[in-house]
Each structure stands twice: as C-alpha cells, then as structure tokens.
Amino acid sequence: MAASDALVELQAQIDKGHYKTAKLEISAMQQKEPDHPDNSTLAFEAERMRRIEMEFTIPPEQLLTSIRRYIPDATEEDLSRWNTAGLLEYKIINGEQRYFNKAAYNLVHISDEAAARTADYRRFTDRAPLYRLHPHHSAVIEAHTGGEAPLRQRLAITYSLTVDADAVPDGETLRAWIPFPKELPGRQENITLLNSTPAEHQLAPADTPQRTIYFEKTARAGVPTEFSVEYAFDSLSRYFSIDPAKTEPVDGQALSAFLEERTPHIQFTPELRALSQRIVGDETNPYRIAQKLFTHVDQIPWAGAREYSTIRNISQYAAHAGHADCGQQTLLLITLMRMNGIPARWQSGWEFSPESFDTMHDWGEFYLAPYGWMPMDVTHGVLESASDAERWFYLGGLDSYRLIFNTDYSQPFTPAKHHFRSETVDSQRGEVEWRGGNLYFDQWDYKMQWQPVTAENKNLQTAGQ
C-alpha cells in the first residue's frame, strides 16, 4: 500500500475515534521510514488527537453536573431530550463517549428552551452592543450616504503574551509572534507602534496576509516570560448602498482565486452543493443570492468553538454541527458564495464597541460589480429594523470598531515558524515555540487591553480598559 493511501486510511481510523491504534500506527510508520515526506503530517495527526482529547473530557456521568452550573433544575430526562436533539456535542474516543468541555455552556446558546431556564444568564452575543441595532449603525449609514467622511475611531492597544514559568528549560530561547495590524487604506490607517517588550523586534511587511510582530527572549527558571506590544491605529467605517438592479457579472478570471475551492476548509462538497440549491433556488441576481446565503448562515446559532486545528473541514462542520462561531460561519458563507459565483474572502482580528465589549472576531468580504469588495459580517447578521439600510447593514457595511490583523487564513508568518502552529487557521492570540517544539495554548496566556483615543487622552502611550 502506498504511503499516501496509508495516511488516508489512518486519518479515517482517527475520525472514527480509534486513537490508541492510530498512535501506535503513527509511531511505527515514522520509525519504519524516518525521512518519509508524510512524517510531518503524521506528527500533526498525533498532535490533533492530543488537542481533541484536551477538549473532549467530560464523561456521560459528569455531564448533568456540568449543565446544572447553568440550569440548576436540569434532570436526566432533560439530558436525554437534549442529547436526542443533538444539542450536546461529543465524540467517541477509544470506544468511550466524551463530551465537549463547552457542551453545557453552548447548550444555553443554541437552545431557547434551555436559555429560558437559566438565572440571570446572558448569551455571549447579548452582551455585545453592536449585535443588535445601535445608533452607531445609523451614524455610519448617514455619514457614507450623506457624502461625509467615514466614521473614524482611533484606538490604543496593549497586548501581552505570557509564557508559563518552566514551560521550557532555563536558558532556552522563546520565539513569539504577536498579531499586528495591517495598513488598509479606507479601513485601517495611521498605525503607530508605541512600545514593545523586548524592544528588539521584527515587524512583518505591511502586505503580509497574517501580519505579526516577532520577538525572542531567554527563558529563566521559575519565572514567566512576557512579551508585549503597544500601538494605536484608526479604524474606519465602511458602508455601501447596494442596488440589486445595478449589479453586473464579475470578471471570473481576474477574481478566480476568490471563486475557487481551497482545501481543506473551502470545499464544494455534495452536501454543501445540495444546501446551496435549497437556499438559492431559482434566484439569479448576485445580491439577492448573497442575501439568501447570508440569512441562512446567520440563522445558525452562535456557540463556543472547538479549536480550529481539530476540525478537518470547517465549512462542512459549520453546516451540520447545529452551531458555529464567527470564523466557522464566515468560512461556510465564503464557501457558499464562491459556489454561486460571488467572490469572497477572509478577514479577522478583534472587535470592540462604543461601550466595553471586545472579543476576537472573524468576518469577511464579498465582491459585487460595480461596487467592488465590500464587508460582510454574518455573525452580527441581519439586524432587526424596518429600514433595509439598517437591516442589511452587515452585508456591505462595517462599524468603526475593528482591529484587522488578517486578510487571509492559514498563511505563513514572517519570519517563518519552524514548528506547527497552535492555531492553524486564524491568527489573533499569538504563537510561541522554542527549539524543542510548539507551545500550545495551555502553556501560555494572553491579555488584550484597549481604549478609544479621545481629545482628553490623545497623548496616551499605553492602552487599557
């Protein structure tokens, strides 16, 4: 059997949950042919299993206790009903059922019935001011349609990444990549690096798809190792008033890269083709198609995500899991749009708000002629409003509280990372490694602090909430 066939068979065994057997096979395959080109893939398959086992740890007998943290009166009968409805994510690993660590948390996000039984519990998106109609949305629309300048918000950021004490031996060099904003005219401008620790750094070129600032620091025994960066930038709003009658065919050749499949996460699978047909029907107008696709993906409930590196095909997962987070929703929407001849691409970083809310966030852009590239944020989705401009704000518009690190996903860093990444798709938290390998998320922590720069604090040199 050819090595590639052996790899495919091995991956199938892993997907069935036969981890013990797969780990033994990986070790045997690597020992038999130490220089085989498949070995790096085999190493990551072993790492993927390790990561999945870290996320799926709750045995069935502990699940009800976990749920009662949110729903104190939950019963075994409730548990059976929620399981039957597919609301509690689990895997069979080595013949044993293991629930996702966030299964209880996610239950109250994806089930209205479960959420109604919580005491003073607010869903994640309920805490985010811009996930519902807000005066900022109408202000953006007014500025853009009234011929005024886009809304511009200057934000100051302090971001730190701290590696656990003794995560690596004393005297070893830690290499860290912290996400850094991209200069994007009309979207994100006037980026100013204010300070960094250590002071010596390497800033990736401005056109790097996943931009970072890189540091090295020597680890000392018993002491955490901290890296940090401070910067300020302008976030600009965007808004397009789209007339469906004015849309034109796109130049498929010039935009082919944004219309194609891109394995593993953008694949035109038979299941997604069938889903696309059900959503789109006989509609032929590109903007109307975009609206239908946007509405469908928006209806998928938000939930806390598995690490992306543990999912083989994110768009496919988002379509059938019964829930999805922002990046999963975005990759599904990108895939569906491309299947229907609408160029679409990735964008991500962080989002803030006119109040105190902030979080890592993913969204995208789509292309309609003659309008060009426009923002789309399907996680914010269709807003409740009688006004079409407000209702469809996030399909062609974006607020001025964004921090953009990435204009693509799964792209190499500058300088290059030697070992595989903790986050293989996105880049929002950072990455760390040493000569002995990658440091996963359980070996370091991060902190984002931000503050709007106003007339009162325009000389701000550090950021904080």
C-alpha positions as CSV (number, residue, x, y, z in Angstrom):
1,M,0.0,0.0,0.0
2,A,1.4,3.4,-0.9
3,A,2.3,5.8,1.9
4,S,-0.4,8.3,0.8
5,D,-3.0,5.6,0.9
6,A,-1.8,4.5,4.3
7,L,-2.2,8.1,5.5
8,V,-5.7,8.3,4.2
9,E,-6.6,5.1,5.9
10,L,-5.0,6.3,9.1
11,Q,-7.0,9.5,9.1
12,A,-10.2,7.6,8.6
13,Q,-9.4,5.5,11.7
14,I,-8.7,8.7,13.7
15,D,-12.0,10.2,12.6
16,K,-13.7,7.0,13.9
17,G,-12.1,7.6,17.3
18,H,-9.6,4.8,17.2
19,Y,-6.9,6.9,18.8
20,K,-4.9,4.3,20.6
21,T,-4.5,2.2,17.5
22,A,-3.7,5.3,15.4
23,K,-1.0,6.5,17.7
24,L,0.7,3.1,17.6
25,E,0.5,3.1,13.8
26,I,1.9,6.6,13.5
27,S,4.9,5.6,15.7
28,A,5.5,2.5,13.6
29,M,5.2,4.4,10.3
30,Q,7.7,7.1,11.4
31,Q,10.2,4.6,12.7
32,K,10.0,2.5,9.5
33,E,10.7,5.5,7.2
34,P,12.2,8.3,9.3
35,D,12.7,10.6,6.3
36,H,9.3,10.0,4.6
37,P,7.6,13.2,3.5
38,D,4.4,12.2,5.2
39,N,6.0,12.3,8.6
40,S,5.2,15.9,9.3
41,T,1.6,15.2,8.6
42,L,1.7,12.1,10.8
43,A,3.2,14.2,13.6
44,F,0.3,16.7,13.3
45,E,-2.2,13.9,13.3
46,A,-0.9,12.8,16.6
47,E,-1.0,16.3,17.9
48,R,-4.5,16.8,16.6
49,M,-5.6,13.8,18.6
50,R,-3.9,15.2,21.7
51,R,-5.7,18.5,21.2
52,I,-9.1,16.8,20.7
53,E,-8.6,14.8,23.9
54,M,-7.9,18.0,25.8
55,E,-11.3,19.5,24.6
56,F,-13.5,16.4,24.9
57,T,-13.0,15.4,28.6
58,I,-16.5,15.1,30.1
59,P,-17.8,11.5,30.6
60,P,-21.5,11.0,30.4
61,E,-21.9,10.6,34.2
62,Q,-20.5,14.1,34.8
63,L,-22.4,15.9,32.1
64,L,-25.5,16.7,34.2
65,T,-23.4,18.2,36.9
66,S,-21.8,20.4,34.3
67,I,-25.1,21.5,32.9
68,R,-26.5,22.3,36.4
69,R,-24.0,25.1,36.7
70,Y,-26.2,26.9,34.2
71,I,-29.6,25.2,34.7
72,P,-29.8,24.1,38.4
73,D,-33.1,22.1,37.9
74,A,-31.9,20.1,34.9
75,T,-32.9,16.4,35.1
76,E,-31.8,13.2,33.4
77,E,-34.9,13.4,31.3
78,D,-33.8,16.9,30.1
79,L,-30.4,15.4,29.3
80,S,-31.9,12.6,27.3
81,R,-34.0,15.1,25.3
82,W,-31.1,17.5,24.6
83,N,-28.9,14.6,23.5
84,T,-31.6,13.3,21.2
85,A,-31.9,16.8,19.7
86,G,-28.1,16.8,19.0
87,L,-27.6,19.8,21.3
88,L,-24.7,18.3,23.3
89,E,-21.5,17.8,21.2
90,Y,-19.5,14.7,21.9
91,K,-17.0,12.3,20.4
92,I,-16.4,8.6,20.7
93,I,-12.7,8.2,21.6
94,N,-11.3,4.7,22.1
95,G,-14.8,3.4,22.5
96,E,-15.8,5.9,25.2
97,Q,-18.2,8.8,24.9
98,R,-16.6,12.1,25.8
99,Y,-18.5,15.5,25.7
100,F,-17.0,18.8,24.6
101,N,-15.8,20.9,27.5
102,K,-18.1,23.7,26.4
103,A,-21.2,21.5,25.8
104,A,-23.1,22.9,28.8
105,Y,-22.1,26.5,28.0
106,N,-23.1,26.0,24.4
107,L,-26.5,24.4,25.3
108,V,-27.8,27.7,26.6
109,H,-26.6,29.5,23.5
110,I,-28.2,27.1,21.0
111,S,-31.4,26.2,22.8
112,D,-34.0,28.9,23.6
113,E,-35.7,26.4,26.0
114,A,-32.5,25.8,27.9
115,A,-31.6,29.5,28.0
116,A,-35.0,30.4,29.5
117,R,-34.3,28.2,32.4
118,T,-31.1,29.9,33.4
119,A,-30.9,32.5,36.2
120,D,-29.8,36.0,35.0
121,Y,-27.7,34.4,32.3
122,R,-27.0,36.4,29.1
123,R,-25.8,34.8,25.9
124,F,-22.4,36.0,24.7
125,T,-23.9,38.0,21.8
126,D,-26.4,39.6,24.1
127,R,-23.5,41.3,25.8
128,A,-22.3,42.8,22.6
129,P,-23.9,46.2,21.8
130,L,-23.3,46.1,18.0
131,Y,-25.0,42.7,17.6
132,R,-28.3,44.5,17.7
133,L,-29.4,47.8,16.2
134,H,-27.4,50.6,17.7
135,P,-27.1,54.4,17.0
136,H,-23.7,53.7,15.6
137,H,-25.2,51.8,12.7
138,S,-27.4,54.7,11.6
139,A,-24.4,57.1,12.1
140,V,-22.3,55.1,9.7
141,I,-25.1,54.9,7.1
142,E,-25.7,58.7,7.4
143,A,-22.0,59.5,7.0
144,H,-21.5,57.4,3.9
145,T,-24.7,58.2,2.1
146,G,-24.5,61.9,3.0
147,G,-21.2,62.3,1.3
148,E,-19.3,62.8,4.5
149,A,-16.1,61.1,5.6
150,P,-16.3,57.6,7.1
151,L,-16.5,57.5,10.9
152,R,-13.0,57.3,12.2
153,Q,-12.2,55.9,15.7
154,R,-8.6,55.9,17.0
155,L,-7.9,53.0,19.3
156,A,-4.9,52.4,21.6
157,I,-3.9,48.8,22.3
158,T,-1.7,47.0,24.8
159,Y,-1.3,43.3,24.1
160,S,0.7,40.9,26.2
161,L,1.6,37.2,25.9
162,T,3.0,35.5,28.9
163,V,4.6,32.0,28.8
164,D,4.2,29.9,31.9
165,A,7.2,29.6,34.2
166,D,9.3,26.5,33.3
167,A,7.4,25.8,30.1
168,V,10.8,25.4,28.6
169,P,14.2,24.7,30.2
170,D,16.2,27.6,31.7
171,G,18.3,29.4,29.2
172,E,16.3,28.3,26.1
173,T,15.2,30.9,23.6
174,L,11.5,31.5,23.2
175,R,10.2,32.7,19.9
176,A,6.9,34.6,19.9
177,W,4.7,36.0,17.2
178,I,2.0,38.6,18.3
179,P,-0.6,39.7,15.8
180,F,-0.1,43.2,14.5
181,P,-2.5,45.4,12.5
182,K,-2.3,45.8,8.7
183,E,-2.3,49.2,7.0
184,L,-5.5,49.1,4.8
185,P,-6.4,52.4,3.2
186,G,-10.0,53.3,3.9
187,R,-10.3,50.6,6.6
188,Q,-7.4,50.8,9.0
189,E,-4.9,53.7,8.9
190,N,-2.2,55.6,10.8
191,I,-0.8,52.6,12.6
192,T,1.8,53.7,15.2
193,L,4.0,51.3,17.2
194,L,4.4,52.9,20.6
195,N,6.4,50.4,22.6
196,S,7.3,46.7,22.9
197,T,8.9,44.3,25.3
198,P,11.5,43.2,24.4
199,A,12.4,46.4,22.5
200,E,14.1,44.4,19.7
201,H,11.6,43.0,17.3
202,Q,10.9,42.1,13.7
203,L,7.7,43.6,12.2
204,A,6.3,41.6,9.2
205,P,5.8,43.6,6.0
206,A,2.6,45.5,5.7
207,D,1.3,43.3,2.9
208,T,1.7,40.1,4.9
209,P,-1.7,38.3,4.9
210,Q,-1.3,37.3,8.5
211,R,0.8,40.1,10.0
212,T,2.7,39.7,13.2
213,I,5.4,41.3,15.3
214,Y,8.1,38.8,16.3
215,F,10.2,38.6,19.4
216,E,12.9,36.4,21.0
217,K,13.6,36.2,24.7
218,T,15.6,33.9,27.0
219,A,13.5,31.8,29.5
220,R,14.6,31.8,33.1
221,A,13.8,29.1,35.6
222,G,10.8,29.7,37.8
223,V,9.8,32.9,36.1
224,P,7.1,33.6,33.5
225,T,8.3,35.1,30.2
226,E,6.4,38.1,29.0
227,F,6.2,39.7,25.6
228,S,4.1,42.8,24.9
229,V,3.3,45.4,22.3
230,E,1.6,48.8,22.4
231,Y,0.2,50.6,19.4
232,A,-2.5,52.9,18.2
233,F,-4.5,53.0,14.9
234,D,-7.5,54.4,13.2
235,S,-10.5,52.2,12.5
236,L,-12.7,53.5,9.7
237,S,-16.3,52.5,9.0
238,R,-17.5,51.2,5.6
239,Y,-20.9,51.2,4.0
240,F,-22.3,50.5,0.5
241,S,-25.9,51.2,-0.5
242,I,-26.4,48.3,-3.0
243,D,-29.0,48.4,-5.8
244,P,-29.6,44.8,-6.9
245,A,-30.6,46.1,-10.4
246,K,-27.2,47.6,-10.9
247,T,-25.1,44.5,-10.2
248,E,-23.1,43.2,-13.1
249,P,-21.3,39.9,-13.9
250,V,-17.8,39.8,-12.3
251,D,-14.5,39.1,-14.1
252,G,-14.2,35.5,-13.1
253,Q,-10.6,35.3,-14.5
254,A,-9.3,38.2,-12.5
255,L,-11.0,37.1,-9.4
256,S,-10.6,33.4,-9.8
257,A,-8.6,32.9,-6.6
258,F,-11.7,34.1,-4.7
259,L,-14.1,31.8,-6.6
260,E,-12.2,28.5,-6.2
261,E,-12.2,25.7,-3.7
262,R,-9.3,25.8,-1.2
263,T,-8.9,22.6,0.8
264,P,-9.4,21.7,3.5
265,H,-11.8,24.4,4.6
266,I,-13.4,25.6,1.4
267,Q,-14.7,22.6,-0.5
268,F,-17.7,22.3,-2.7
269,T,-18.9,19.0,-1.2
270,P,-22.1,17.3,-2.4
271,E,-23.7,18.2,0.9
272,L,-22.9,21.9,0.5
273,R,-24.0,21.9,-3.1
274,A,-27.4,20.5,-2.1
275,L,-27.6,23.0,0.7
276,S,-26.8,25.9,-1.7
277,Q,-29.5,24.7,-4.1
278,R,-32.1,24.6,-1.2
279,I,-31.1,28.1,-0.1
280,V,-30.8,29.9,-3.5
281,G,-33.5,28.1,-5.5
282,D,-34.1,29.9,-8.9
283,E,-32.6,33.2,-7.8
284,T,-30.1,34.7,-10.3
285,N,-29.4,38.2,-9.1
286,P,-26.0,38.1,-7.3
287,Y,-27.0,40.4,-4.5
288,R,-30.3,38.6,-3.8
289,I,-28.3,35.3,-3.8
290,A,-25.9,36.9,-1.3
291,Q,-28.8,38.0,0.9
292,K,-30.3,34.4,0.9
293,L,-26.9,32.9,1.8
294,F,-26.3,35.5,4.5
295,T,-29.7,34.9,6.1
296,H,-29.3,31.2,6.2
297,V,-25.8,31.2,7.8
298,D,-27.0,34.0,10.2
299,Q,-29.7,31.6,11.5
300,I,-27.0,29.1,12.7
301,P,-26.8,29.7,16.5
302,W,-23.5,31.1,17.8
303,A,-21.6,28.8,20.2
304,G,-18.2,28.5,21.7
305,A,-15.9,26.8,19.3
306,R,-13.6,23.9,19.2
307,E,-10.0,24.8,18.3
308,Y,-10.0,25.2,14.6
309,S,-6.9,22.9,14.2
310,T,-9.1,20.0,15.4
311,I,-11.6,20.3,12.6
312,R,-10.8,18.8,9.2
313,N,-13.2,20.9,7.1
314,I,-14.6,23.9,9.0
315,S,-17.3,25.0,6.4
316,Q,-18.7,21.5,6.3
317,Y,-18.6,21.3,10.1
318,A,-20.5,24.7,10.4
319,A,-23.2,23.4,8.0
320,H,-24.1,20.3,10.1
321,A,-23.0,20.8,13.7
322,G,-26.1,22.8,14.6
323,H,-24.0,25.7,15.8
324,A,-20.9,27.7,14.8
325,D,-18.8,30.6,15.9
326,C,-17.8,33.6,13.8
327,G,-14.9,32.0,11.9
328,Q,-16.9,28.8,11.2
329,Q,-19.9,30.8,10.0
330,T,-17.6,33.0,7.8
331,L,-15.9,30.1,6.1
332,L,-19.3,28.5,5.4
333,L,-20.6,31.7,3.9
334,I,-17.4,32.2,1.8
335,T,-17.8,28.7,0.5
336,L,-21.5,29.1,-0.4
337,M,-20.8,32.5,-2.1
338,R,-18.0,31.1,-4.2
339,M,-20.2,28.2,-5.2
340,N,-22.6,30.7,-6.6
341,G,-20.1,32.8,-8.5
342,I,-19.7,35.5,-5.9
343,P,-16.0,36.2,-5.0
344,A,-15.5,36.1,-1.2
345,R,-12.5,36.2,1.1
346,W,-11.5,36.2,4.8
347,Q,-10.8,39.0,7.3
348,S,-10.2,38.8,11.0
349,G,-8.7,40.3,14.1
350,W,-10.6,41.8,17.1
351,E,-13.8,43.7,17.5
352,F,-14.7,46.4,20.1
353,S,-17.7,48.6,20.6
354,P,-18.9,52.0,21.7
355,E,-19.2,50.5,25.2
356,S,-17.0,48.0,27.0
357,F,-17.4,44.8,24.9
358,D,-14.4,43.3,23.0
359,T,-13.5,39.9,21.6
360,M,-11.5,38.1,18.9
361,H,-13.6,38.1,15.8
362,D,-13.7,36.8,12.2
363,W,-15.7,38.2,9.3
364,G,-15.2,38.5,5.5
365,E,-15.6,40.5,2.3
366,F,-17.6,39.7,-0.9
367,Y,-17.3,41.2,-4.3
368,L,-20.2,42.6,-6.5
369,A,-19.6,44.6,-9.7
370,P,-19.7,47.6,-10.0
371,Y,-19.3,48.1,-6.2
372,G,-16.1,46.1,-5.7
373,W,-15.0,44.5,-2.4
374,M,-17.4,45.1,0.5
375,P,-17.5,43.9,4.1
376,M,-19.8,41.1,5.4
377,D,-20.2,40.0,9.0
378,V,-22.6,37.2,9.2
379,T,-22.2,36.7,12.9
380,H,-23.6,40.2,13.5
381,G,-26.1,39.2,10.8
382,V,-29.4,40.7,9.8
383,L,-30.4,43.4,12.2
384,E,-34.0,43.9,13.4
385,S,-35.1,47.1,11.7
386,A,-37.9,48.3,9.3
387,S,-35.1,50.1,7.3
388,D,-33.4,48.0,4.7
389,A,-30.3,50.0,5.1
390,E,-30.1,49.1,8.8
391,R,-31.4,45.6,8.3
392,W,-28.7,44.6,5.8
393,F,-26.0,46.8,7.4
394,Y,-23.5,44.0,7.8
395,L,-23.9,42.8,4.2
396,G,-22.0,45.7,2.7
397,G,-21.1,47.7,5.8
398,L,-18.9,47.5,8.9
399,D,-18.7,49.5,12.1
400,S,-15.6,51.5,13.1
401,Y,-14.6,49.3,16.0
402,R,-12.4,46.7,14.2
403,L,-8.8,45.7,14.5
404,I,-7.7,43.8,11.4
405,F,-4.7,41.5,11.6
406,N,-5.5,39.1,8.8
407,T,-6.7,39.4,5.2
408,D,-6.4,35.7,4.7
409,Y,-6.3,32.5,6.7
410,S,-3.7,29.7,7.1
411,Q,-0.9,31.8,5.7
412,P,2.8,31.7,6.7
413,F,4.4,34.1,9.2
414,T,7.3,36.4,8.7
415,P,9.7,35.2,10.0
416,A,8.6,31.6,9.4
417,K,7.5,29.4,12.2
418,H,9.7,26.2,12.5
419,H,7.1,24.0,14.2
420,F,3.3,23.6,13.5
421,R,1.1,26.3,14.9
422,S,-1.4,26.2,17.8
423,E,-3.9,28.0,15.6
424,T,-3.6,26.6,12.1
425,V,-6.3,28.8,10.5
426,D,-6.6,32.2,12.3
427,S,-4.1,34.5,14.0
428,Q,-5.5,36.5,16.9
429,R,-3.9,35.3,20.1
430,G,-0.3,34.7,19.0
431,E,2.1,31.8,18.7
432,V,5.1,30.6,20.7
433,E,7.8,28.0,20.1
434,W,11.3,27.0,21.1
435,R,13.8,24.7,19.5
436,G,12.0,21.7,21.1
437,G,8.6,22.4,19.5
438,N,5.5,24.5,19.6
439,L,3.9,25.7,22.8
440,Y,0.2,25.1,22.8
441,F,-2.4,27.4,24.4
442,D,-2.3,25.6,27.8
443,Q,1.3,26.7,28.2
444,W,0.8,30.5,27.9
445,D,-1.8,33.2,28.3
446,Y,-2.7,36.5,26.6
447,K,-4.3,39.8,27.5
448,M,-5.8,42.4,25.3
449,Q,-6.3,46.0,26.7
450,W,-7.8,48.8,24.6
451,Q,-9.1,52.3,24.9
452,P,-10.5,54.8,22.5
453,V,-8.2,57.8,21.9
454,T,-10.2,60.9,22.5
455,A,-9.3,64.6,22.8
456,E,-8.8,64.1,26.6
457,N,-6.3,61.2,26.2
458,K,-4.8,61.8,22.7
459,N,-1.3,61.7,24.1
460,L,-2.0,58.2,25.5
461,Q,1.1,56.0,25.3
462,T,-0.4,52.7,26.7
463,A,-3.9,51.2,26.3
464,G,-6.2,49.8,29.0
465,Q,-9.8,49.3,29.8
